[in-house]
């Protein structure tokens, strides 16, 4: 399994994955990291040193809100929720990403005679 951190991803990839995950449901940090890991078939493992600074940046940007609660294992956890501003940002970023991916596919595709 490859361990990655933010510098191994293209700019904005970690934020997009976090925002997309939180669009489904509010989660705490560990659950976010586990969801990304499981959804990627363990190809992506987000380290705490990348995850929590990204969450803080997104809170400051107004893309997320957070509140403290008690988890099912009786631990105090900070749960993150996507804001309307965060949802709009995600939509713009996904659109930009899809255009970039299309361009990359065109460049990497075999040349047709």
ABEGO torsion letter per residue (X at the ends): XBBBBAAABBBGAAAAAAAAAAAABBBBAAAAAAAAAAAAGGABBBBAAAAAAAAAAAAAAGABBBBBBBBAAGBBBBBBBBBAAAAAAAAAAAAAAAAAAAAAAAAABBBBX
